Amino acid sequence: MKANESFTKLVNLLGAATSMNVAAASLDEGNVKVAFNKWKNLTHRKGKQNKDWLGLSESLDQAGRFPDEEE
């Protein structure tokens, strides 16, 4: 059960990362409308991928941070 939940969360985080990449690529190509729609989907509190984006952002923010070990 936990493995399925973790895998689902991972897939959702990867989906959010893909949407971010599509937004960036669209902006590079000059397609502002597609870029804005993808970004809004990620960042607006009612966006379809908002929770996944927040999870991805939090994960990236925590990358490389390890709790101090107590001796």
C-alpha positions in Angstrom: 0.0 0.0 0.0 2.7 2.5 1.0 4.7 1.6 -2.1 1.8 2.3 -4.3 1.2 5.7 -2.6 4.9 6.6 -2.9 5.0 5.6 -6.5 1.9 7.7 -7.3 3.4 10.7 -5.5 6.6 10.2 -7.5 4.7 10.1 -10.8 2.8 13.2 -9.9 6.0 15.1 -9.0 7.5 14.0 -12.3 4.3 15.2 -14.1 4.7 18.6 -12.4 8.3 18.8 -13.5 7.3 17.9 -17.0 4.7 20.7 -17.0 7.4 23.1 -15.9 9.6 22.0 -18.7 6.8 22.4 -21.2 6.1 25.9 -19.9 9.8 26.8 -20.2 10.1 25.4 -23.7 6.9 27.2 -24.8 8.3 30.4 -23.5 11.5 29.9 -25.4 9.5 29.3 -28.6 7.6 32.5 -28.0 4.3 30.8 -27.1 3.4 32.8 -24.1 -0.2 31.6 -23.9 0.8 27.9 -23.5 3.6 28.9 -21.1 1.3 31.0 -18.9 -1.4 28.2 -18.9 1.1 25.6 -17.8 2.6 27.8 -15.2 -0.9 28.8 -13.9 -1.8 25.1 -13.7 1.2 24.6 -11.4 1.2 27.7 -9.3 -2.4 28.8 -8.9 -4.0 27.4 -5.7 -6.8 25.9 -7.8 -4.4 24.6 -10.5 -4.7 20.9 -11.4 -1.0 20.2 -10.4 -0.7 22.8 -7.6 -0.2 20.2 -4.8 2.2 18.2 -6.9 4.2 21.4 -7.7 4.3 22.4 -4.0 5.6 18.9 -3.2 8.2 19.1 -6.0 9.3 22.6 -4.9 9.6 21.4 -1.3 11.6 18.3 -2.3 14.0 20.4 -4.4 14.4 22.9 -1.6 15.3 20.1 0.8 17.8 18.4 -1.6 21.2 18.0 0.0 20.0 18.9 3.5 20.5 16.3 6.0 19.6 16.5 9.7 22.5 16.9 12.0 23.4 13.6 13.7 23.5 13.7 17.5 26.4 12.0 19.1 
